[in-house]
Structures are given as C-alpha cells and as structure tokens.
Amino acid sequence: MKVYTVGGAVRDALLGLPVKDRDHVVVGATVEEMIEAGFRPVGRDFPVFLHPQTHEEYALARTERKSARGYHGFVVHASPTVTLEEDLARRDLTINAIARDEESGTLIDPWGGARDVHAGVLRHVGPAFVEDPVRLLRLARFAARFGFSVAPETQGLLEQMVRSGEVDHLVPERVWQELSQGLLTARPDRMLAVLSRCGALSHLLPTAADVGAPLAVTALMNAAAREAPLEERFAAWLGTADDAPAAAAVAAHLRAPAACRELLALCVRLQTRVRAAETASAQALVHLLREADAWRRPERFASLVAVCTDIARAHEPDAPGDYPWRARLDCALRAAVAVDTAAIAARRPPDIAAAIEQGRIAAVQVALRS
C-alpha cells in the first residue's frame, strides 16, 4: 500500500497558497484492507474513505470509462492493480494531475502539471477531457481563481464540447455550483470570458441574452472589487437588464438560492427609483422604502443600494465621487425608522397604516430640510 497527496493540495502548495483540503490516493490496497486499517468508507460511486484521525479523504486509485452522455455517465474501476499514473491520467487538467509521495515528498508529475502551474496555463490531461462537461465549468472557474490562460489545444476541446452538445447535459444545480464559486473570485470576468469564448455561456443560460455583455460584466466586477457577498454579485451581474421576467427566468433556471433571487428581483424592479432618489419627494422616498421592505429588512435594502451603485458606475464609469441619492436614501431611512409607530397606533386613528405612513413622510420631510 502506497499513499500520495494529489490534486488541489499539491497545486496550491506549488502556488504558495494555503492548503485547505488534502485529498489522497491509495495505490495497492483493497476496500477490506482500508476498513481493517480503521478508515471509514463514505464513497457512493467509488471507494473513498475518511482517515480515522484527520478525517481527510483517501480514495483507492481508479480509472474511469465513459458509458453515457453527461457527467454521470462513467464506469469506475478501482483495484490494487491500478497504478498512480493511471489514476492521474483520468484527471481533468495537468495542474490537478500532480501527486506527492507522502514518505519522500517527491513529486510525481507525468503530465507536466508543475510546469503549467508556474506558466499559468490551463491544459487538459488527455482527450477524455471532453467526456465530462463539468470540466468546462471547472476550467472556467480556475481561470477566474488563478488568472491562468487556456492552452490553445484545450480551447479547441472546449469548443468541441459545446458543438457536440455535451454541455447541454449539465443540470442547473451543477451549473450553479460552479458558477457561484466563480462569481465569488476576485476576477469573475475571466470565468465569463472563457465561457463566452467557447460558446458555452448561451447554452448554460439560454434565457439570458446579456450576461456576457460589457455592462453586465462591469457591474459584476464593481461588486467583486468591494468583495460583495454572492447575492450582491449575482444581482449586479443580472440586474443591468430592465426585463424583470427574463431576470427571474435566469435565476429560476439556475436554481439560485432565495437570497439571490429576491435581491435580483428587487434590483430589477426598483433600481430606477433608487437612482432617482436624489430629486424624489419625501412621499416618494417613503413609498420606495416600504416597497423594498426596508423597515423589516434594512440589511437587504443596504444590499439593494450597493448593487444599484455598482450598476450606476457601470453605466457611468467616469462619474466622480459618491452618488447624492445614496446619502438622501440613508437620511430618509434613518428618519422613517425613528418614527414611534407604537405611539401612533395607541392613538387609534381610523387607518393606523395610513397614519404611520404620514408620520414617516413628515419625519422624512423634516430630516431632508435639516
């Protein structure tokens, strides 16, 4: 039995990045031997075990053979006779096909992955790369994460995967899993550029026409520059369009989380009024705050304002300083939430909701004049 550290842990160490998760390949062992050694089996599709102390993953060396379309269509073969080189050969990219001998520390790198790590190149291991469409998404995500370029021969395979229809077999949940990770990088535009260049973006998001357009990408990058959370990046990316049904359709197609869908819908519906707040009346401001549910969810309203700012700066990249409507909205919200609604309700007016609204409008009027 021989144990090797493989994949991302080796790659990240070569890049000088913190190693968060370590995966291991075990060569020359059986399932029974692993269990006898105290490892706990957890793999459903192939033999994977958790170390009894570290809880890191240890997988038996295996090979894969394509048996059907899509990323589930593989037959896995794991046995003590499978070599480390055979296991590495099934991996997607050379930078992920490097192993380190846990005893000697020696690198085993049959595909030149260390060279590509240092050169900043994403290169496929073999022609079987085209058999798993998830690999296209992973490559795009790695381009965003590391800033690596795509090798010309690998670019050809990406385009082949789109032409053959292999990409169309990706389920939305898996698309979202990879896209969301790419959106959270410092340079999500690189992911979108890779997907656009090979023609995959229109297949992955068939209901969205402008997701790769400069305005959408710039708004997304504005959100990324301030290290915004995922829902704000998602809303900035898709919120540049004025078509609320189309934006909702994209979010639904991707099975995006509720926080992402809700903020996007709010942004598309209210962004014009948010950006017009500089000249809006106290009444209009209170109506806007109410529709945005700012009383109960001030944090989400702050997210809405931040995303609207990202989009505004995408439209006006040379605009100086901050936008006056941001300060005006902040003033209106602080004045409105300071109104003693309980005291108004205690006076038992004929229409309590209307009385509270008038109280908020009056408070905002005073605040804006001061």
N, C-alpha and C positions, 0 to 999 in steps of 0.2 A: 504494500500500500504506500502510495506517494501522494503528498498533498501540495498543491500550488495555490497561491493567491492569483486571481485572474481579473481581467476586465477593468472596470472603472477605478478600483483601488490602485492598480498599477499605473494606469493612465494619469490619474490625478497626482500621484506621487511624483511622476516624471515632470508634471507641470508645476510642481511646487505648491499644489493646492491642498487644503485639509482633506484627509481621507475620512469620510463619514461612515461608509458601509464597506465591509470587506466580504467578498464572495470567494469561495474556494472550490477547486475541482479536485476530486479524489480519483486517482488512477490505480487500477489493480485491485479494487475492493468490490465486494458484493453487498447487497442490501442487508443480508444476515450479519455480515461482519461489522457493518456500521452500527446496527442495532446492539450487537453484543458489546461494542465499544462505548455504549452509552448515548449514542446520537439518537435524536427523536425524529422520526420521519414526518415530513409535512407536505411533500410534493404530491400533487394530484396527477399531473400529466407525465412526470418523470421523477426519478429518485432524488429528492432533496431532503437534507437533514439539518437539524439545528444542533450546534455544539452544546454539550451538557452544561458547560460553564459560561462561555462567552455568548451563546445563542446566535452566533454568526452562522450563515448558510454554507453548507458543504454539499455539493452536487456530484454525483458519480459522473465520470467522463461519459459523454454520449455523442451520438451522431443523429442527424435528422434527415428525413427524406420527404419531399413534397408529395402529398396524396390527393389534394383538392385545392380549389381556389380559396383565397382569403388567408388570414394569418392563423387560423385554427387548423388548416389542412396539412398537418405534418404527422409523420410516423416517427417516433423516437425510439432509438435503440441504445440502451445502456448496459454495459457488461464490463467485466475486468479486462477484457481484451482490447477495449477502445483506448487508443493512445492519446496523450495530451495534444499532439499535433492534430489528430482527427477532431478532437473536441474544439480546438481553436479554429479549425477550418470552417466550422458551421456558423461562426460569429459574423456580425454584420460588417463592421468596419475594422480596419487594421489597428486603429488606436485602441480598440476594445479586445483585440486578439493577442494580447501580451500576457504572459504568465511570469510569476516569480517563484522560484524554488524556496519554500519556507525554511529549509535547512541551511542552504548555502547563500541564499539571496541572489542567485544568478537569474538573469532574465532569459526567458525562452521566447523568442520573437521571430517565428518563421515567416511572417508576412511583412516585416519592416514597419511595424507599428510605431516603434520608438522614433524612427526617422520621421514618420509623418507627424508624430506629436510635436517634435521640435521644429518641423517645417510649417506646422499649422495647416495640415491638409486632411480632408475627409475623403478616404479612399475605401472602396469596397474590398472585402477579402476575396470573394470569388463570384462567379456568375450566378450562384444560388441566391445572391442578394435580392434579385428581382422576385423571388418566390414569396417573400413576406412583405406586404405593403406597409406594415408598421415601421419597417426600416426607413422608408422615405421620411416619415414623420420624425423619427428619432434623429436622422441625419440633419433635418432642418432645425430641430431643437438644439443639437450640438453646435450648429453654425451660429445660432444666437448665443449660446452659452459661452463658447470658446472664441468666437470670431474667426473660425477656420474657414478656408475656402474649400470648394468642392473640386476634386480631381476631374479633369475633362472626361476621362473614361467612365467615371461614376456618374457624371452629369448625363451622359448618354443612357445609362441604365435607368436613371430617374425618369427620363422622358419615355423610355420604353415601357416602364411600369404604368404610366398614365395612358399611353396609346393602347396597351393590351387590355385595359380595364381592370387590372389588378387592384388599383387604388379604390375602385368603386365598391370593393368588398369590405372596406373598413366600416365598422359600425360607429355611429356617432359618439358613443360613450368613450371609445378608444381614441377617436379623433380629439375629443375634448381633453382627455387625459394628457395627451402630448402637447396640444396647442396651449393649454393653460400653463403648463410648465414653461413653454417657450415665451409666453406673454410676460411671465414674471422675471425674465432675464433683463439685463441692462440694455441689450440690443435686440428686442423682439423684431425689429425691422429686418434683421438678417434672416430670421426664420421665414418671414413672409416673402422675402426676395427669393429664397430658394424654392419655396412652393410655387411662386408665380412663374419663375423662370422655366420650370419643367412642366407647367400647365396644370399642376395638381390643385391649386387653390380653388379654381372654379368647379372642380369635381367634388372637393371636400365641402364647399359651401355653395351649392348650386343656386340657392335663393338669394345670394348676396352678390351684387354687381360691383361694388366699390370698395371691397375690403382691402384690396391691394393698391388703391388709388393714393396718390401723394398726400391728399388732405387727411385721409383716414390714418395713414401711417405716421404722418407728422403729429396728429393729435395723440396717437398711441405713444409716440416717443416723448412727447411732452409729459405724459403721465409717468412713463418709465423714468424720466430724468429726475422726478421728485420722489421716486421709489414708492409710487402709489400701490395700494393693495390690488388684488386681482380684479375685483368688481369694478374699480375705477378705471383700470386699464382697459377692461372689456368694453365699458360704456364709452370711453373716449374713442376707441377703435371703431366701434359700430355706430356711435352716436352722431357722426357727422351727417348722416343722411336724414332727410326730413320725412322719410316714409316709415311711419310707426309700424304698420303691418309687416313690412319687409324686415325691419329690425327684430320684431317679435318672432318672425318665422325663422330667422337665423338662430336666435337664442334657443328656440324650441327644438330646432333641428339638431343642435349641438348637445341638447340635454344639459344646458348650463345651469349651475346652481341658482336657487331662488334669488339670492342677493345680487347676482349678476343680471338676471332677467329684470328684476324690479328697478334697479338703478338705470339700466339701459332704457326701459320704457319711460321712466320719469324724465330722463335726459332728452329723449326724442320729443316728448310731449311739451316740456316746459322750457327748454333751453332758450328759445327766442324771447320769452317773457323774462327769464332770468337776466339775460344780457341787455334787456330794455329797462332794467330796474333803475338805471341812473336818472331817468326822467319820469318814472311811474309815480302815480299819486299814492298817498297813504292807503287809500282803499284798495287800489290795485295790488300793492305790496302785501297787504293782509290776505287778500284773496289768493295770491300766489303762494304764500306761506301755508295757508290752510290746505290748498290742493296738494302741496308737497308733503303734507303731514308733518310740518316742521315742529309743531308743538310736542308731538309724541316721539318723533324720531329726529332730533336735531343733528345727530351724527350723520344720518343718511343725507340730510339736507346739506350739511357741510361737504359731503362727498359730491353731491349734485353740483354745488357751486364750483368745486375744484375741477370737476370734469368739464363743465361749461367753460371754465377758464382755459383748460387745455385745448378745447375746440376753438375758442376765440383766438388763441395765439396761433393756432394752425392757419386760420383764415388771415390773421394779421401778424405775421412773424416779426415785423419791424416795429410793432406798437411799443411805445416807451412806457416803462413803469407798470404799475398795477392798474386794474380797471376800477373806475369810481363806483361802478354798480356793486362791486363786492363789499365795499365799506357801507354803502347805503343799505344793502340787504342785511348786513350784520347789525347795523343800528336798528333797523326795523324789527328784526327778530328779538333782539335784547329788550326792546321796549314792549313788544307784544307779549312775551312770556312773563314779563314782570307784572302784568295786569292781574289783580286779585280776582280770579274768576269765582272763587267761593263766595266772596263778599257780594258780587253781582248777583249770583244765584240766590243768596239769602234774602235779597230784596224782593224776590218773587215777581219779576217782571212778567208780562203776558207771554213773551217769547224769550226764554232765557238764552238760547243760542244766538239770537239776533242781538240781544243786549250785550253779550260778551264780545261779539264781533264789533259792535260800535265802540265798546270800551277799548278794544285793541286798536281800532283805527284812530281814535282820539289820542291814545298814547303814542302811536307812531307819528302822528302829525306833530305833536309837541317835541318828540325826540328829533325829528328831521329839521325843525326850526332852530333847535339849540346848537 
